[in-house]
Amino acid sequence: MTRQVTRRPTKVQSGPGSPRSMDSNNKKRSLPVKKSKKQRKTNLIASFLLQVLRFSILGVGLGAIAGTVLTVVDPSKLPLHPKPTATNSPTPKPVTPKPTTLVFNENLSSLNQKLQALAVKYPKLQAGALFIDLDNGAYANFRGDTIFAAASTIKIPILVAFFEDVDAGKIRLDETLVATKDVMASGSGDIQYLGVNKTYTALETATKMNVISDNTATNMLIKRMGGKEALNQRFQAWGLTSTVINNALPDLEGTNTTSPRDLVTILGKVNQGELLSLRSRDRLLNIMQETRTRTLLPQGIEKSADIAHKTGDIGSMLADAGIIDMPNGKRYLGAVMVKRPHNDSNARTLIQQISRTAYQHFKWYQTQPAAKPQPVAQSSPSPSPVVIPSPGN
């Protein structure tokens, strides 16, 4: 027997939790939501910044790649860069540098004659002198190539070498030098009396060497700069053909040598700025202006004139060399050396007279039209250069 089942219709719920209600909510959520103007503006800015960041990263990457390529490839070798030709790249004309060495122009024969006349008055003396006007190169060379015992004039090139080393950073002005027993020397100077192993600054030592002609100070600097052989090589390199250190100071036997020409040459190099910086040149000239002995060249110039100089004095030789500034603005160089009988005072008189004669000549003479530069003429009269021994005090 078959049972008939009757199905009842299912009621559709319409409440909040009913399927119809849920379906309706889903439809509402899927609808686009309208954004405010402020939100849209913010999104545009963010999008713009994002694009900028992307391009920046891209630019950095391209720059790195380009830099790597340039380090490997030489652009100048590419066909896009042809080599310059003479038509588009003219060769500059060479510039002739200004001469820094002394230029000897007019030979002052009248001054040479005056110096010779003075020397004739002192037959027991053998003099040599060289003067040059730095304004025009006019010069007088009276036996200026003769080689003499240097005595303390050897301290001029030593002082120049000292300041050259200062400029090169090899010596500090404030460094300490020790007056050891092996450098102690008799004769002029006071370091010998102040005790062994006493210390001095390098500048103080150089100053004493020139101002009071301290022989111990001179030996200290010779030692500090590598010894006599090293200094002799430098003198030769400067063109000082007659200047040689053979023995430590005081060298009373006169084995160390130089000439008026060498002394004028080294002073000319200092004046022209050829060897030293302006600062070191000023210091050197200030030291030489303080030289205590003023009985030789300074006695022939006016009181209003200035002189930076160094003397030399042993029993058989007397000398002085310096840079003289006249009140009228003229500057000249001068060196006078005299071999004499032991301590003959006439040598002092002769140097004073030669200095006075040269000073007055440079003060009043009229220069001739400038001639072509020429080497220093041999002295007149012109005996062959000879080494004049200097046995003495």
Residue pairs with C-beta under 8 A, 6 or more apart in sequence:
12 18
12 19
12 20
13 19
13 20
13 21
14 20
14 21
15 21
35 43
75 81
99 373
100 269
100 272
100 273
100 274
101 268
101 269
101 272
101 274
102 132
102 134
102 137
102 264
102 265
102 268
102 272
102 333
103 137
103 373
104 132
104 137
104 139
104 373
104 374
104 375
104 376
104 377
105 136
105 137
105 138
105 139
105 370
105 371
105 372
105 373
105 374
106 136
106 137
106 138
106 139
106 367
106 368
106 370
106 371
107 138
107 139
107 140
107 141
107 377
108 131
108 138
108 139
108 140
108 361
108 365
109 380
110 361
110 365
111 131
111 140
111 357
111 358
111 361
111 365
112 140
112 141
112 142
112 380
114 357
114 361
115 127
115 129
115 140
115 142
115 354
115 357
115 358
116 142
116 380
116 381
118 350
118 353
118 354
118 357
119 125
119 127
119 142
119 350
121 350
122 346
122 347
122 349
122 350
124 340
124 341
124 344
124 346
125 338
125 339
125 340
125 344
125 346
125 347
125 350
126 146
126 338
126 339
126 340
126 388
127 142
127 143
127 336
127 337
127 338
127 339
127 350
127 351
127 354
128 142
128 143
128 144
128 145
128 146
128 148
128 259
128 260
128 336
128 337
128 338
128 379
129 140
129 141
129 142
129 143
129 144
129 260
129 334
129 335
129 336
129 337
129 354
129 358
130 139
130 140
130 141
130 142
130 144
130 260
130 261
130 263
130 264
130 333
130 334
130 335
130 376
130 379
131 139
131 140
131 264
131 332
131 333
131 334
131 335
131 358
131 362
132 138
132 139
132 140
132 264
132 268
132 332
132 333
133 139
133 330
133 332
133 362
133 367
134 268
134 271
134 330
134 331
134 332
134 333
135 330
135 331
136 367
136 370
137 370
137 373
138 365
138 367
138 368
139 376
140 358
140 361
141 261
141 376
141 377
141 378
141 379
141 380
142 379
142 380
143 260
143 379
143 381
143 382
143 383
144 259
144 260
144 261
144 264
144 335
144 376
144 379
145 242
145 259
145 260
145 261
145 376
145 378
145 379
145 385
146 259
146 260
146 337
146 379
146 383
146 385
146 386
146 388
147 242
147 257
147 258
147 259
147 385
147 386
147 387
147 388
148 257
148 258
148 259
148 260
148 317
148 319
148 337
148 339
148 388
148 390
149 251
149 254
149 255
149 256
149 257
149 314
149 316
149 317
149 339
149 388
149 389
149 390
150 243
150 251
150 254
150 256
150 257
150 258
150 312
150 319
151 251
151 254
151 256
151 312
151 313
151 314
151 317
151 318
151 319
151 390
152 188
152 213
152 215
152 218
152 249
152 310
152 311
152 312
152 313
153 258
153 263
153 310
153 311
153 312
153 319
153 320
153 321
153 335
153 337
154 218
154 243
154 245
154 249
154 251
154 256
154 258
154 312
155 209
155 210
155 213
155 218
155 310
156 263
156 266
156 267
156 310
156 321
157 231
157 235
157 238
157 240
157 243
157 258
157 262
157 266
158 209
158 218
158 221
158 222
158 225
158 231
158 245
159 206
159 209
159 210
159 284
159 287
159 288
159 310
160 266
160 269
160 270
160 275
160 276
160 284
161 225
161 231
161 234
162 171
162 202
162 206
162 221
162 225
163 206
163 276
163 280
163 281
163 283
163 284
164 234
164 275
164 276
164 280
165 171
165 225
166 172
166 173
166 202
166 280
167 276
167 277
167 280
171 202
171 224
171 225
172 202
173 201
173 202
173 203
174 201
174 202
174 203
175 201
175 202
176 199
176 200
176 201
176 202
177 199
177 200
177 201
177 202
177 205
177 220
177 221
177 224
178 197
178 198
178 199
178 220
179 191
179 194
179 195
179 196
179 197
179 198
179 199
179 200
179 216
179 220
180 196
180 197
181 196
181 197
182 223
183 216
183 219
183 220
183 223
183 248
184 191
184 192
184 196
184 216
184 219
185 192
185 215
185 216
185 218
185 219
185 248
185 249
185 250
186 192
186 215
186 250
187 215
187 249
187 250
187 252
188 212
188 213
188 214
188 215
188 250
189 208
189 212
189 213
189 214
189 215
189 216
189 217
190 208
190 212
190 214
191 198
191 200
191 208
191 214
191 216
191 217
191 220
192 215
192 216
200 208
200 217
200 220
202 221
202 224
203 283
205 217
205 220
205 221
206 217
206 221
206 287
207 287
207 290
208 214
208 217
209 217
209 218
209 221
210 287
210 288
210 290
210 291
210 310
211 287
211 290
211 291
211 292
212 292
213 291
213 292
213 293
213 310
213 311
215 249
215 250
216 249
218 249
219 248
219 249
222 228
222 231
222 245
222 248
225 231
228 245
228 246
228 247
228 248
231 245
232 244
232 245
235 243
235 244
238 265
238 266
238 269
238 275
239 265
240 258
240 262
240 265
240 266
241 262
242 257
242 258
242 259
242 261
242 262
242 385
243 257
243 258
243 259
243 262
243 266
244 256
244 257
244 258
245 256
246 255
246 256
246 257
247 253
247 255
247 256
250 314
251 314
252 314
252 315
252 392
252 393
253 390
253 391
253 392
254 314
254 316
254 317
254 389
254 390
254 391
254 392
257 387
259 337
259 385
260 321
260 335
260 336
260 337
261 335
261 376
263 319
263 321
263 335
263 337
264 321
264 333
264 334
264 335
267 321
267 322
267 323
267 333
267 335
268 333
269 275
270 276
270 281
270 284
270 285
270 323
271 281
271 323
271 331
271 333
273 281
276 284
285 308
285 323
286 308
288 308
288 309
288 310
288 322
288 323
289 306
289 307
289 308
291 308
291 309
291 310
291 311
293 311
293 313
295 311
295 348
295 352
296 311
296 318
296 319
296 320
296 336
296 348
296 351
296 352
296 355
297 307
297 309
297 320
297 321
297 322
297 324
297 334
297 336
297 351
297 352
297 355
298 307
298 309
298 355
299 352
299 355
299 356
300 351
300 352
300 353
300 354
300 355
300 356
300 357
300 358
300 359
301 307
301 324
301 326
301 355
301 356
301 359
302 326
302 327
302 359
304 327
305 324
305 325
305 326
305 327
305 359
306 324
306 325
307 322
307 323
307 324
307 325
308 322
308 323
309 320
309 321
309 322
309 323
310 320
310 321
310 322
311 318
311 319
311 320
312 318
312 319
312 320
312 337
313 319
314 390
314 392
314 393
315 342
315 343
315 390
315 391
315 392
315 393
316 339
316 340
316 341
316 342
316 389
316 390
316 391
316 392
316 393
317 337
317 338
317 339
317 340
317 347
317 388
317 390
317 392
318 337
318 338
318 340
318 347
318 348
318 351
319 335
319 336
319 337
319 338
319 351
320 335
320 336
320 351
320 355
321 333
321 334
321 335
321 336
322 333
322 334
322 335
323 331
323 332
323 333
324 331
324 332
324 333
324 334
324 359
325 331
326 332
326 359
326 362
326 363
328 363
330 362
330 363
332 358
332 362
334 355
334 358
336 351
336 354
336 355
338 347
338 350
338 351
339 388
339 390
340 346
340 347
342 392
342 393
343 392
343 393
